[in-house]
Amino acid sequence: MDTTECAAWAANDPLALSYHDSRWCRPVHDDTELFAMLSLEGMQAGLSWSTILKKEAAIRSAFDGFDIQKASRLTEDDVNRLMECPGIIKNRMKLRSVIKNARCILALPESGYSTFDEYIWHFTDGKQIIHHPKTAADIPSQDDLSRKVSKEMKKLGFLFVGPVIMYSFLQGIGIYDDHLDGCPCKAKHS
Protein backbone atom coordinates (compact mmCIF):
# COMPACT_ATOMS: atom_id res chain seq x y z
CA MET A 1 0.00 0.00 0.00
CA ASP A 2 1.40 3.39 -0.89
CA THR A 3 0.38 6.57 0.89
CA THR A 4 -2.02 7.65 -1.87
CA GLU A 5 -4.00 4.46 -1.20
CA CYS A 6 -4.27 5.09 2.54
CA ALA A 7 -4.85 8.82 2.18
CA ALA A 8 -7.51 9.08 -0.49
CA TRP A 9 -8.46 12.47 1.03
CA ALA A 10 -4.99 13.71 0.08
CA ALA A 11 -4.19 11.75 -3.08
CA ASN A 12 -4.83 14.57 -5.58
CA ASP A 13 -3.30 17.34 -3.48
CA PRO A 14 0.49 17.44 -3.06
CA LEU A 15 0.25 19.67 0.05
CA ALA A 16 -2.27 17.35 1.70
CA LEU A 17 -0.25 14.26 0.78
CA SER A 18 2.88 15.83 2.24
CA TYR A 19 0.92 16.69 5.39
CA HIS A 20 -0.35 13.09 5.60
CA ASP A 21 3.10 11.63 5.08
CA SER A 22 5.12 13.90 7.37
CA ARG A 23 2.87 15.50 10.00
CA TRP A 24 -0.55 13.86 10.38
CA CYS A 25 -0.84 11.62 13.44
CA ARG A 26 2.74 12.38 14.55
CA PRO A 27 3.03 13.22 18.25
CA VAL A 28 3.48 16.94 18.91
CA HIS A 29 4.64 18.23 22.30
CA ASP A 30 5.70 21.79 21.47
CA ASP A 31 3.21 24.31 22.89
CA THR A 32 3.59 26.69 19.95
CA GLU A 33 2.88 23.93 17.43
CA LEU A 34 0.00 22.59 19.53
CA PHE A 35 -1.49 26.10 19.53
CA ALA A 36 -0.89 26.37 15.79
CA MET A 37 -2.71 23.11 15.15
CA LEU A 38 -5.59 24.10 17.42
CA SER A 39 -5.86 27.39 15.55
CA LEU A 40 -5.64 25.80 12.11
CA GLU A 41 -8.24 23.17 13.02
CA GLY A 42 -10.57 25.94 14.19
CA MET A 43 -9.95 27.85 10.96
CA GLN A 44 -10.83 24.70 9.03
CA ALA A 45 -14.40 24.51 10.39
CA GLY A 46 -16.71 24.48 7.37
CA LEU A 47 -13.79 24.41 4.93
CA SER A 48 -11.53 21.73 3.53
CA TRP A 49 -8.19 20.88 5.11
CA SER A 50 -6.69 21.46 1.67
CA THR A 51 -7.82 25.10 1.86
CA ILE A 52 -6.11 25.49 5.24
CA LEU A 53 -2.87 23.92 4.01
CA LYS A 54 -2.80 26.32 1.07
CA LYS A 55 -3.25 29.26 3.45
CA GLU A 56 -1.16 27.90 6.32
CA ALA A 57 1.98 29.93 5.65
CA ALA A 58 0.00 33.17 5.44
CA ILE A 59 -1.96 32.33 8.60
CA ARG A 60 1.22 31.46 10.49
CA SER A 61 2.78 34.73 9.35
CA ALA A 62 -0.29 36.77 10.28
CA PHE A 63 -0.15 35.32 13.82
CA ASP A 64 3.64 35.74 14.26
CA GLY A 65 4.29 32.02 13.99
CA PHE A 66 1.54 31.34 16.53
CA ASP A 67 3.51 32.89 19.35
CA ILE A 68 1.06 32.34 22.21
CA GLN A 69 2.09 35.44 24.18
CA LYS A 70 1.81 37.72 21.15
CA ALA A 71 -1.53 36.21 20.08
CA SER A 72 -2.94 36.68 23.59
CA ARG A 73 -2.26 40.43 23.40
CA LEU A 74 -4.07 41.03 20.11
CA THR A 75 -7.04 43.38 20.22
CA GLU A 76 -10.13 44.09 18.15
CA ASP A 77 -8.04 46.59 16.18
CA ASP A 78 -5.73 43.69 15.35
CA VAL A 79 -8.71 41.60 14.23
CA ASN A 80 -9.64 44.46 11.88
CA ARG A 81 -6.06 44.50 10.57
CA LEU A 82 -6.06 40.73 10.13
CA MET A 83 -9.28 40.96 8.12
CA GLU A 84 -7.21 42.85 5.53
CA CYS A 85 -4.34 40.33 5.44
CA PRO A 86 -4.06 38.57 2.09
CA GLY A 87 -4.15 34.79 2.03
CA ILE A 88 -5.75 34.06 5.39
CA ILE A 89 -9.23 32.97 6.49
CA LYS A 90 -11.21 36.18 6.88
CA ASN A 91 -13.74 35.21 9.50
CA ARG A 92 -13.91 37.46 12.56
CA MET A 93 -15.15 34.70 14.86
CA LYS A 94 -12.29 32.42 13.85
CA LEU A 95 -9.72 35.19 14.20
CA ARG A 96 -11.06 36.10 17.64
CA SER A 97 -10.96 32.42 18.64
CA VAL A 98 -7.20 32.32 18.05
CA ILE A 99 -6.78 35.24 20.45
CA LYS A 100 -9.15 33.81 23.04
CA ASN A 101 -7.55 30.36 22.85
CA ALA A 102 -4.09 31.87 23.37
CA ARG A 103 -5.40 33.54 26.52
CA CYS A 104 -6.93 30.24 27.66
CA ILE A 105 -3.61 28.46 27.16
CA LEU A 106 -1.84 31.09 29.26
CA ALA A 107 -4.47 30.59 31.99
CA LEU A 108 -3.90 26.82 32.19
CA PRO A 109 -1.64 27.11 35.28
CA GLU A 110 -4.76 28.26 37.16
CA SER A 111 -6.18 24.81 36.40
CA GLY A 112 -3.02 23.01 37.47
CA TYR A 113 -1.26 22.55 34.12
CA SER A 114 2.06 24.23 33.47
CA THR A 115 1.91 23.83 29.67
CA PHE A 116 -0.60 23.25 26.91
CA ASP A 117 1.30 20.04 26.14
CA GLU A 118 0.78 18.79 29.69
CA TYR A 119 -2.90 19.72 29.54
CA ILE A 120 -3.81 18.18 26.18
CA TRP A 121 -1.82 14.98 26.65
CA HIS A 122 -3.19 14.39 30.16
CA PHE A 123 -6.39 13.09 28.56
CA THR A 124 -4.46 9.96 27.50
CA ASP A 125 -1.86 9.91 30.29
CA GLY A 126 0.72 11.02 27.73
CA LYS A 127 0.15 8.00 25.50
CA GLN A 128 -0.65 7.87 21.82
CA ILE A 129 -3.78 5.93 20.89
CA ILE A 130 -3.17 3.81 17.81
CA HIS A 131 -6.35 2.94 15.99
CA HIS A 132 -6.44 0.20 13.37
CA PRO A 133 -8.76 1.36 10.61
CA LYS A 134 -8.85 -0.80 7.49
CA THR A 135 -10.56 1.87 5.37
CA ALA A 136 -11.23 5.58 5.69
CA ALA A 137 -14.85 4.70 6.47
CA ASP A 138 -13.62 3.11 9.71
CA ILE A 139 -12.40 6.49 11.02
CA PRO A 140 -15.13 8.36 12.93
CA SER A 141 -15.59 12.11 12.85
CA GLN A 142 -15.83 12.17 16.65
CA ASP A 143 -15.73 9.77 19.58
CA ASP A 144 -16.02 9.69 23.37
CA LEU A 145 -12.57 11.19 23.90
CA SER A 146 -13.06 14.04 21.43
CA ARG A 147 -16.39 14.81 23.11
CA LYS A 148 -14.72 14.79 26.55
CA VAL A 149 -11.85 17.02 25.41
CA SER A 150 -14.33 19.38 23.74
CA LYS A 151 -16.47 19.63 26.87
CA GLU A 152 -13.49 20.27 29.14
CA MET A 153 -11.92 22.85 26.84
CA LYS A 154 -15.22 24.70 26.48
CA LYS A 155 -15.44 24.87 30.29
CA LEU A 156 -12.06 26.62 30.26
CA GLY A 157 -13.31 29.13 27.69
CA PHE A 158 -11.72 27.76 24.51
CA LEU A 159 -13.57 28.48 21.25
CA PHE A 160 -13.98 26.41 18.06
CA VAL A 161 -13.35 23.20 20.00
CA GLY A 162 -16.41 21.12 19.14
CA PRO A 163 -16.06 17.32 19.20
CA VAL A 164 -15.51 17.00 15.43
CA ILE A 165 -12.82 19.69 15.45
CA MET A 166 -11.26 18.04 18.51
CA TYR A 167 -11.17 14.64 16.81
CA SER A 168 -9.30 16.16 13.88
CA PHE A 169 -7.03 18.06 16.30
CA LEU A 170 -6.23 14.84 18.18
CA GLN A 171 -5.23 13.29 14.86
CA GLY A 172 -3.24 16.35 13.81
CA ILE A 173 -1.16 16.38 17.00
CA GLY A 174 -0.67 12.63 17.10
CA ILE A 175 -2.71 11.72 20.14
CA TYR A 176 -4.55 9.56 17.64
CA ASP A 177 -2.79 7.55 14.97
CA ASP A 178 -5.51 6.94 12.40
CA HIS A 179 -3.26 5.90 9.53
CA LEU A 180 -4.84 2.90 7.86
CA ASP A 181 -3.37 -0.46 8.73
CA GLY A 182 -0.77 -1.12 6.08
CA CYS A 183 0.02 2.56 5.52
CA PRO A 184 3.80 3.04 5.46
CA CYS A 185 3.39 6.16 7.61
CA LYS A 186 1.96 4.13 10.49
CA ALA A 187 5.03 1.92 10.49
CA LYS A 188 7.36 4.91 10.76
CA HIS A 189 6.28 5.93 14.24
CA SER A 190 4.18 3.22 15.90
Rosetta silent file (secondary structure, phi, psi, omega in degrees, C-alpha in Angstrom):
SEQUENCE: MDTTECAAWAANDPLALSYHDSRWCRPVHDDTELFAMLSLEGMQAGLSWSTILKKEAAIRSAFDGFDIQKASRLTEDDVNRLMECPGIIKNRMKLRSVIKNARCILALPESGYSTFDEYIWHFTDGKQIIHHPKTAADIPSQDDLSRKVSKEMKKLGFLFVGPVIMYSFLQGIGIYDDHLDGCPCKAKHS
SCORE:     score description
SCORE:     0.000 S_00000001
   1 L     0.000  126.739  173.628    0.000    0.000    0.000 S_00000001
   2 L   -96.057  171.180 -172.817    1.405    3.394   -0.894 S_00000001
   3 H   -66.544  -26.262  178.006    0.376    6.569    0.886 S_00000001
   4 H   -69.057  -25.433  176.265   -2.015    7.648   -1.869 S_00000001
   5 H   -73.804  -37.602 -176.433   -4.004    4.462   -1.197 S_00000001
   6 H   -91.427   -4.724  178.768   -4.271    5.094    2.540 S_00000001
   7 L  -130.898   60.110 -179.377   -4.853    8.822    2.184 S_00000001
   8 L   -55.325  -32.157  179.431   -7.513    9.083   -0.487 S_00000001
   9 L   -65.129  -16.806 -176.594   -8.460   12.465    1.025 S_00000001
  10 L  -117.190   -5.197 -168.973   -4.986   13.711    0.082 S_00000001
  11 L   -57.344  -36.029 -176.759   -4.187   11.751   -3.084 S_00000001
  12 L   -99.057   13.203 -176.687   -4.829   14.567   -5.584 S_00000001
  13 L  -132.970  106.048 -178.062   -3.301   17.343   -3.483 S_00000001
  14 H   -56.101  -38.026  177.979    0.495   17.441   -3.056 S_00000001
  15 H   -64.779  -44.103 -179.725    0.255   19.666    0.046 S_00000001
  16 H   -67.152  -38.678  179.425   -2.268   17.354    1.697 S_00000001
  17 H   -66.336  -40.187  176.001   -0.248   14.264    0.776 S_00000001
  18 H   -62.916  -42.396  177.046    2.884   15.826    2.238 S_00000001
  19 H   -59.808  -47.370  178.668    0.922   16.691    5.393 S_00000001
  20 H   -57.415  -46.337 -172.690   -0.355   13.088    5.605 S_00000001
  21 H   -76.064  -27.904 -172.773    3.105   11.630    5.082 S_00000001
  22 H  -118.000  -17.415 -175.060    5.123   13.903    7.366 S_00000001
  23 L  -127.178  -39.835 -172.079    2.869   15.500    9.995 S_00000001
  24 L   -62.129  129.881  177.776   -0.551   13.858   10.381 S_00000001
  25 L    68.823   17.026  175.430   -0.837   11.615   13.441 S_00000001
  26 L   -96.229  129.245 -177.814    2.736   12.379   14.550 S_00000001
  27 L   -57.028  130.506  178.502    3.026   13.216   18.253 S_00000001
  28 L  -118.274  131.519  179.416    3.477   16.941   18.908 S_00000001
  29 L  -127.209    1.298  179.197    4.643   18.230   22.295 S_00000001
  30 L   -85.146  124.039 -176.620    5.705   21.788   21.470 S_00000001
  31 H   -57.400  -39.943 -179.302    3.209   24.312   22.889 S_00000001
  32 H   -63.868  -43.783 -179.410    3.588   26.688   19.950 S_00000001
  33 H   -71.453  -34.430  175.158    2.883   23.932   17.434 S_00000001
  34 H   -62.472  -43.283  176.891   -0.005   22.591   19.526 S_00000001
  35 H   -63.883  -41.487  177.670   -1.490   26.104   19.533 S_00000001
  36 H   -59.397  -47.039 -178.614   -0.889   26.374   15.787 S_00000001
  37 H   -66.246  -38.610  176.428   -2.713   23.107   15.145 S_00000001
  38 H   -60.819  -43.969 -179.207   -5.591   24.097   17.424 S_00000001
  39 H   -65.506  -45.560 -179.218   -5.863   27.387   15.551 S_00000001
  40 H   -65.461  -39.540  177.462   -5.641   25.800   12.112 S_00000001
  41 H   -63.706  -39.951  176.400   -8.245   23.170   13.015 S_00000001
  42 H   -65.100  -39.456  177.243  -10.570   25.945   14.185 S_00000001
  43 H   -62.898  -30.768 -175.408   -9.950   27.851   10.962 S_00000001
  44 H   -72.431  -20.285 -176.684  -10.831   24.701    9.028 S_00000001
  45 L   -48.439  120.779  179.022  -14.400   24.509   10.390 S_00000001
  46 L    83.000   -2.016 -179.639  -16.710   24.478    7.374 S_00000001
  47 L  -123.348  175.311  176.270  -13.793   24.415    4.934 S_00000001
  48 L   -88.585  154.073  177.039  -11.528   21.730    3.526 S_00000001
  49 H   -65.916  -31.505  177.079   -8.194   20.879    5.107 S_00000001
  50 H   -58.705  -41.507  177.337   -6.688   21.456    1.670 S_00000001
  51 H   -60.274  -43.497 -179.260   -7.819   25.098    1.859 S_00000001
  52 H   -64.944  -43.895 -179.553   -6.109   25.489    5.236 S_00000001
  53 H   -61.700  -36.675  178.835   -2.874   23.922    4.011 S_00000001
  54 H   -68.445  -28.535 -177.969   -2.795   26.324    1.072 S_00000001
  55 H  -101.490   -1.753 -172.665   -3.250   29.263    3.448 S_00000001
  56 H   -56.841  -46.571 -178.361   -1.158   27.899    6.322 S_00000001
  57 H   -60.466  -42.548  179.466    1.985   29.930    5.645 S_00000001
  58 H   -67.007  -39.375  179.209    0.000   33.174    5.441 S_00000001
  59 H   -65.700  -45.260  178.225   -1.965   32.328    8.599 S_00000001
  60 H   -59.145  -42.642  179.405    1.219   31.464   10.492 S_00000001
  61 H   -64.616  -44.391 -179.107    2.779   34.726    9.355 S_00000001
  62 H   -60.602  -30.547 -179.584   -0.294   36.774   10.281 S_00000001
  63 L  -105.535   30.050  176.217   -0.155   35.324   13.818 S_00000001
  64 H    48.890   47.131  177.551    3.638   35.739   14.256 S_00000001
  65 H    69.462   19.963 -177.281    4.285   32.016   13.985 S_00000001
  66 H    61.127   38.518  171.135    1.541   31.341   16.533 S_00000001
  67 L   -64.210  117.551 -173.173    3.509   32.886   19.350 S_00000001
  68 H   -63.990  -43.976 -179.741    1.063   32.343   22.214 S_00000001
  69 H   -60.911  -48.545 -178.699    2.088   35.438   24.184 S_00000001
  70 H   -63.351  -43.540 -179.292    1.805   37.719   21.155 S_00000001
  71 H   -62.321  -36.130 -177.672   -1.526   36.212   20.081 S_00000001
  72 H   -67.322  -21.683 -177.609   -2.942   36.681   23.585 S_00000001
  73 L   -93.852   -1.892 -179.632   -2.263   40.434   23.402 S_00000001
  74 L   -67.548  149.163 -176.212   -4.072   41.025   20.113 S_00000001
  75 L  -118.187 -179.228  176.573   -7.040   43.385   20.222 S_00000001
  76 H   -63.433  -33.108  174.313  -10.132   44.087   18.151 S_00000001
  77 H   -61.404  -37.824  177.449   -8.043   46.591   16.178 S_00000001
  78 H   -67.197  -37.951  176.251   -5.725   43.686   15.349 S_00000001
  79 H   -59.885  -44.058  177.621   -8.706   41.604   14.235 S_00000001
  80 H   -59.894  -41.805  177.762   -9.639   44.458   11.880 S_00000001
  81 H   -64.719  -43.465  179.833   -6.061   44.501   10.574 S_00000001
  82 H   -63.182  -32.432  178.287   -6.061   40.728   10.134 S_00000001
  83 L   -62.450  -18.317  179.010   -9.278   40.960    8.123 S_00000001
  84 L   -97.457   -6.205 -178.214   -7.208   42.852    5.530 S_00000001
  85 L   -69.874  129.329  177.523   -4.339   40.335    5.438 S_00000001
  86 L   -71.182  144.788  171.052   -4.056   38.573    2.095 S_00000001
  87 L    84.331    2.683  179.759   -4.145   34.789    2.035 S_00000001
  88 L  -111.195  173.567  175.894   -5.754   34.064    5.394 S_00000001
  89 L   -77.811  119.821 -175.959   -9.232   32.970    6.485 S_00000001
  90 L  -101.004   77.125  179.570  -11.210   36.183    6.880 S_00000001
  91 L  -134.202  112.527 -175.417  -13.735   35.214    9.497 S_00000001
  92 H   -56.232  -41.487 -179.225  -13.908   37.464   12.560 S_00000001
  93 H   -63.308  -40.776  179.561  -15.151   34.701   14.860 S_00000001
  94 H   -69.337  -40.282  177.810  -12.293   32.417   13.848 S_00000001
  95 H   -63.623  -44.319  177.770   -9.717   35.188   14.198 S_00000001
  96 H   -63.279  -33.715 -179.569  -11.060   36.097   17.636 S_00000001
  97 H   -64.112  -35.617  177.939  -10.964   32.422   18.643 S_00000001
  98 H   -61.187  -44.122  179.617   -7.200   32.316   18.054 S_00000001
  99 H   -64.676  -49.587 -179.583   -6.777   35.241   20.451 S_00000001
 100 H   -60.655  -42.605 -178.876   -9.154   33.805   23.044 S_00000001
 101 H   -66.889  -34.332  175.012   -7.552   30.362   22.848 S_00000001
 102 H   -61.839  -43.022  178.601   -4.088   31.866   23.366 S_00000001
 103 H   -64.478  -37.770  178.028   -5.398   33.536   26.524 S_00000001
 104 H   -65.454  -39.121  177.509   -6.935   30.238   27.664 S_00000001
 105 H   -62.686  -43.650 -179.739   -3.609   28.459   27.162 S_00000001
 106 H   -66.880  -21.672  178.768   -1.841   31.093   29.262 S_00000001
 107 L   -88.301   -4.132 -177.449   -4.468   30.590   31.986 S_00000001
 108 H   -56.341  -33.895  176.980   -3.899   26.817   32.186 S_00000001
 109 H   -56.805  -28.003  176.533   -1.643   27.109   35.282 S_00000001
 110 H   -65.864  -21.440  178.021   -4.760   28.258   37.160 S_00000001
 111 H  -101.231    6.742  175.034   -6.183   24.806   36.398 S_00000001
 112 L    94.938   12.593 -179.751   -3.016   23.013   37.475 S_00000001
 113 L  -118.091  126.841 -176.516   -1.262   22.554   34.120 S_00000001
 114 L   -80.029  -22.487 -179.137    2.060   24.225   33.470 S_00000001
 115 L  -140.665  162.119  173.979    1.914   23.835   29.674 S_00000001
 116 H   -65.594  -38.294  176.724   -0.603   23.245   26.908 S_00000001
 117 H   -56.072  -50.085 -179.961    1.297   20.043   26.143 S_00000001
 118 H   -59.877  -42.867 -179.001    0.777   18.795   29.695 S_00000001
 119 H   -64.276  -52.991 -171.577   -2.897   19.718   29.543 S_00000001
 120 H   -70.890  -34.201  179.938   -3.807   18.183   26.184 S_00000001
 121 H   -81.696  -10.491  178.740   -1.820   14.981   26.652 S_00000001
 122 H   -66.769  -23.258 -179.089   -3.192   14.388   30.161 S_00000001
 123 H   -63.115  -22.590  178.994   -6.390   13.089   28.558 S_00000001
 124 H  -122.635   21.537 -177.307   -4.457    9.961   27.501 S_00000001
 125 L    53.128   35.376  176.680   -1.863    9.913   30.289 S_00000001
 126 L    77.733    7.217 -175.887    0.716   11.016   27.735 S_00000001
 127 L  -104.404  144.779  173.361    0.149    8.003   25.504 S_00000001
 128 L   -79.735  140.554  176.584   -0.649    7.874   21.820 S_00000001
 129 E  -102.446  116.210 -178.498   -3.779    5.925   20.889 S_00000001
 130 E   -99.570  111.285  175.783   -3.171    3.815   17.814 S_00000001
 131 L   -86.915  163.607 -177.731   -6.353    2.938   15.986 S_00000001
 132 L  -127.132   60.857  178.815   -6.436    0.200   13.375 S_00000001
 133 L   -71.939  140.550  176.775   -8.761    1.360   10.606 S_00000001
 134 L   -89.879  -32.756  178.917   -8.853   -0.805    7.490 S_00000001
 135 L  -136.617  165.011  178.081  -10.559    1.869    5.367 S_00000001
 136 H   -60.444  -29.577  179.338  -11.228    5.585    5.688 S_00000001
 137 H   -65.556  -17.869  178.920  -14.850    4.704    6.467 S_00000001
 138 H   -81.309   -7.464 -178.466  -13.616    3.107    9.709 S_00000001
 139 L   -95.581  118.757 -178.743  -12.404    6.486   11.016 S_00000001
 140 L   -75.614  166.942  175.700  -15.126    8.356   12.930 S_00000001
 141 L   -89.771  -16.821  176.023  -15.593   12.107   12.849 S_00000001
 142 L  -160.254  164.103  178.255  -15.835   12.168   16.654 S_00000001
 143 L  -153.818 -174.908 -177.657  -15.729    9.771   19.576 S_00000001
 144 H   -58.620  -42.539 -178.976  -16.017    9.685   23.368 S_00000001
 145 H   -66.851  -43.802 -179.574  -12.568   11.189   23.898 S_00000001
 146 H   -64.499  -33.247  176.489  -13.063   14.044   21.430 S_00000001
 147 H   -68.812  -39.120  178.867  -16.390   14.814   23.112 S_00000001
 148 H   -65.886  -47.131  179.222  -14.720   14.793   26.545 S_00000001
 149 H   -60.414  -44.456  178.685  -11.847   17.024   25.410 S_00000001
 150 H   -57.557  -49.540 -177.877  -14.332   19.377   23.738 S_00000001
 151 H   -60.698  -44.923 -178.609  -16.470   19.632   26.867 S_00000001
 152 H   -67.534  -40.844 -179.704  -13.489   20.266   29.145 S_00000001
 153 H   -67.916  -38.472  177.258  -11.922   22.853   26.840 S_00000001
 154 H   -61.308  -38.370  177.985  -15.220   24.697   26.477 S_00000001
 155 H   -60.599  -31.632  179.888  -15.437   24.871   30.289 S_00000001
 156 L   -85.298   -2.347  176.074  -12.057   26.621   30.262 S_00000001
 157 L   100.584   -1.075  179.482  -13.311   29.130   27.691 S_00000001
 158 L   -63.683  149.320  179.966  -11.725   27.762   24.509 S_00000001
 159 L  -117.003  157.025 -178.024  -13.567   28.477   21.250 S_00000001
 160 L    54.562   50.914 -179.480  -13.979   26.406   18.060 S_00000001
 161 L  -130.427   39.115  176.362  -13.355   23.201   19.996 S_00000001
 162 L   -63.891  167.357 -174.958  -16.408   21.119   19.140 S_00000001
 163 H   -62.559  -31.359  177.931  -16.058   17.316   19.197 S_00000001
 164 H   -72.803  -44.089  176.288  -15.509   16.997   15.427 S_00000001
 165 H   -61.558  -41.277 -179.512  -12.821   19.692   15.453 S_00000001
 166 H   -66.356  -36.089  177.292  -11.263   18.042   18.506 S_00000001
 167 H   -61.571  -46.590  179.183  -11.170   14.639   16.811 S_00000001
 168 H   -63.687  -39.142  176.788   -9.298   16.164   13.881 S_00000001
 169 H   -61.901  -45.220  179.786   -7.032   18.056   16.304 S_00000001
 170 H   -61.638  -34.727  173.493   -6.227   14.836   18.183 S_00000001
 171 H   -67.970  -48.368 -174.768   -5.225   13.288   14.857 S_00000001
 172 H   -60.484  -31.063 -178.894   -3.241   16.346   13.810 S_00000001
 173 L  -101.137    5.440  173.003   -1.156   16.378   16.999 S_00000001
 174 L    81.868    7.760  171.413   -0.668   12.632   17.097 S_00000001
 175 L   -64.280  -37.656  172.091   -2.709   11.724   20.144 S_00000001
 176 E  -104.783  136.408  166.210   -4.548    9.559   17.638 S_00000001
 177 E  -108.398  104.561 -179.803   -2.793    7.554   14.967 S_00000001
 178 L  -108.707   19.087  172.705   -5.513    6.942   12.403 S_00000001
 179 L   -60.772  140.708  179.043   -3.262    5.902    9.535 S_00000001
 180 L   -62.091  146.735  174.055   -4.840    2.901    7.860 S_00000001
 181 L   -58.751  132.198 -177.088   -3.369   -0.459    8.726 S_00000001
 182 L    97.087  -13.294  178.095   -0.766   -1.124    6.076 S_00000001
 183 L   -69.642  130.273  179.540    0.020    2.556    5.517 S_00000001
 184 H   -61.305  -22.471  178.588    3.800    3.038    5.460 S_00000001
 185 H   -70.786  -33.532  177.818    3.390    6.158    7.606 S_00000001
 186 H   -62.683  -42.380 -177.775    1.956    4.133   10.487 S_00000001
 187 H   -65.794  -24.374 -176.952    5.025    1.917   10.494 S_00000001
 188 H   -70.896  -23.901 -173.659    7.364    4.910   10.760 S_00000001
 189 H  -140.690   11.817  178.736    6.283    5.926   14.237 S_00000001
 190 L  -116.178    0.000    0.000    4.177    3.216   15.898 S_00000001
